[in-house]
Amino acid sequence: MLTLHTAGLLVTGPGAVPLEDGAVLVEGDRIVRVGPYGELGAAAPHARVRRWPGVLTPGLLARGADELLERTYYPDDPYEVTELGAAPITGAAALDALKITESCWGNSARRGTQKLLARGVVAVAGRFTTASVRTAVTRSGLAVVPPAPYEGTPALDPLAGRESAGQAFHGVLEAGAAARFAVFAVADETELLERGATTCVATVISGRLLHRRR
């Protein structure tokens, strides 16, 4: 099935000139065409159309994912929040005190991947040593790439500490590329960097809509 995703502004990659009323035509897990909505809509009149507010960009890459998913515990809401609070738990002493089992680590990683998807993340950089965490990441649909050097503390928001939004993009949007992209409810890349990835309204991986803000 062909699906045409369109937004007020399309950014195909780092440094690319934004295209107003741009669109991405997807078939299966690949991008078929990228260009003006009017042009793509005329070429594929039977495609399902998804209209999104804001800016459509390549999905984001989260650095230090092993720290975010193997050394950060996300309490289960509502079952653990009363006792542990809602904030992620980090630090060796605090984590040791919880006596977390491997199964619990897998469930925590699943909650963590959902938070990443809700921020437009389509890929994570890290090396996972806990089997249940690896399974959770694989099942989430997120691509895993080798660890890469970075400065600062790993954050769920890949835009944190960046000098431009494009620095957090994973890949580019072009014909033949994997259909991995995100949409943010902002006016442009400048506002995206200022407000951060929590403005995400949709995340698409392998052509599938894996997050949609309700």
Secondary structure as GFF3:
##gff-version 3
##sequence-region A 1 214
A	DSSP	beta_strand	2	10	.	.	.	ID=ss1
A	DSSP	beta_strand	19	20	.	.	.	ID=ss2
A	DSSP	beta_strand	22	27	.	.	.	ID=ss3
A	DSSP	beta_strand	30	36	.	.	.	ID=ss4
A	DSSP	alpha_helix	37	43	.	.	.	ID=ss5
A	DSSP	beta_strand	48	58	.	.	.	ID=ss6
A	DSSP	beta_strand	60	62	.	.	.	ID=ss7
A	DSSP	alpha_helix	65	70	.	.	.	ID=ss8
A	DSSP	beta_strand	72	73	.	.	.	ID=ss9
A	DSSP	alpha_helix	81	84	.	.	.	ID=ss10
A	DSSP	beta_strand	89	90	.	.	.	ID=ss11
A	DSSP	alpha_helix	92	98	.	.	.	ID=ss12
A	DSSP	alpha_helix	102	117	.	.	.	ID=ss13
A	DSSP	beta_strand	121	125	.	.	.	ID=ss14
A	DSSP	alpha_helix	131	140	.	.	.	ID=ss15
A	DSSP	beta_strand	143	145	.	.	.	ID=ss16
A	DSSP	three_ten_helix	165	168	.	.	.	ID=ss17
A	DSSP	beta_strand	181	184	.	.	.	ID=ss18
A	DSSP	alpha_helix	189	195	.	.	.	ID=ss19
A	DSSP	three_ten_helix	197	199	.	.	.	ID=ss20
A	DSSP	beta_strand	200	205	.	.	.	ID=ss21
A	DSSP	beta_strand	208	212	.	.	.	ID=ss22
###
